[in-house]
Amino acid sequence: MPKYRDIADALRQQIEQGALPPGAKLPHTEDLMSQYDASKHTARAAVDVLAQEGLVVVKRRYGTVVRDRRAVRIPLSRYKGALESDGQHGPFEAACAAQGLSGEMKTIAVDRVRDLDASAALGLTPGDDLVWRHREAHVEGQVVQFQDAWYPIDVAEAAGLDRPGKVRGGVYRALAAAGLDACEADERVSARMPTREEARLLGTGANIPVIAVQRISRSSSGRPLELLRVLAAADRMELTYEALPLPRRDG
């Protein structure tokens, strides 16, 4: 077995046994070279194996740290909980708090765009402007998912979603406050391997799949209010659907 594999195995064992807990820095390259009598190339190759497995994250000008892989359980009831809360936490943040995790949803960009695919999903004319919001979900300071959402202009303006900044209590609370309650949603969940850029941004490495979620939310009249697309590291997000009603056979 190549020497870099032996070094990777030894470091992996320390990570799995908790000797190197989440957030801990791996030994510097020079220290690995000395400890394992290895060349710089070999030491770096060992760390790269762990990075591709999603066990560590290489942070520029800081070092290599053990990646937090605790999964965030996202229950179907997260929307109901957010609507009934005091309005400070959105669904993702509330789900994190329930598990004792420090979660934060950050708004990165808000803009007016034209997107043919999003317009079609929202039942709009292809040339219509939309409001697009891009957000990042962080847990303990680590990005675990990205969200892109599109809204009809009048919906975004009424709910205050056309402005930068955090939406306190979540988007559904903002829509409800504007008299635009989202009453039903179609949700599609799939999995795939990440692109190189997605793996870099999520800190997963190329061998960890991502979960892709698409949801279209509608009003009681059936009008589409939001198109949401979520991309998350598969080992950091666990979608749970509790107490789903099942059909009964009469008699």
Rosetta blueprint (number, residue, H / E / L):
1 M L
2 P L
3 K H
4 Y H
5 R H
6 D H
7 I H
8 A H
9 D H
10 A H
11 L H
12 R H
13 Q H
14 Q H
15 I H
16 E H
17 Q L
18 G L
19 A L
20 L L
21 P L
22 P L
23 G L
24 A L
25 K E
26 L L
27 P L
28 H L
29 T H
30 E H
31 D H
32 L H
33 M H
34 S H
35 Q H
36 Y H
37 D L
38 A L
39 S L
40 K H
41 H H
42 T H
43 A H
44 R H
45 A H
46 A H
47 V H
48 D H
49 V H
50 L H
51 A H
52 Q H
53 E L
54 G L
55 L L
56 V E
57 V E
58 V E
59 K E
60 R L
61 R L
62 Y L
63 G E
64 T E
65 V E
66 V E
67 R L
68 D L
69 R L
70 R L
71 A L
72 V E
73 R E
74 I E
75 P E
76 L L
77 S L
78 R H
79 Y H
80 K H
81 G H
82 A H
83 L H
84 E L
85 S L
86 D L
87 G L
88 Q L
89 H L
90 G L
91 P H
92 F H
93 E H
94 A H
95 A H
96 C H
97 A H
98 A H
99 Q L
100 G L
101 L L
102 S L
103 G E
104 E E
105 M E
106 K E
107 T E
108 I E
109 A E
110 V E
111 D E
112 R E
113 V E
114 R L
115 D L
116 L H
117 D H
118 A H
119 S H
120 A H
121 A H
122 L L
123 G L
124 L L
125 T L
126 P L
127 G L
128 D L
129 D L
130 L E
131 V E
132 W E
133 R E
134 H E
135 R E
136 E E
137 A E
138 H E
139 V E
140 E L
141 G L
142 Q E
143 V E
144 V E
145 Q E
146 F E
147 Q E
148 D E
149 A E
150 W E
151 Y E
152 P E
153 I H
154 D H
155 V H
156 A H
157 E H
158 A H
159 A H
160 G L
161 L L
162 D L
163 R L
164 P L
165 G L
166 K L
167 V L
168 R L
169 G L
170 G L
171 V H
172 Y H
173 R H
174 A H
175 L H
176 A H
177 A H
178 A L
179 G L
180 L L
181 D L
182 A L
183 C L
184 E E
185 A E
186 D E
187 E E
188 R E
189 V E
190 S E
191 A E
192 R E
193 M L
194 P L
195 T L
196 R H
197 E H
198 E H
199 A H
200 R H
201 L H
202 L H
203 G L
204 T L
205 G L
206 A L
207 N L
208 I L
209 P L
210 V E
211 I E
212 A E
213 V E
214 Q E
215 R E
216 I E
217 S E
218 R E
219 S L
220 S L
221 S L
222 G L
223 R L
224 P E
225 L E
226 E E
227 L E
228 L E
229 R E
230 V E
231 L E
232 A E
233 A E
234 A L
235 D L
236 R L
237 M E
238 E E
239 L E
240 T E
241 Y L
242 E L
243 A L
244 L L
245 P L
246 L L
247 P L
248 R L
249 R L
250 D L
251 G L
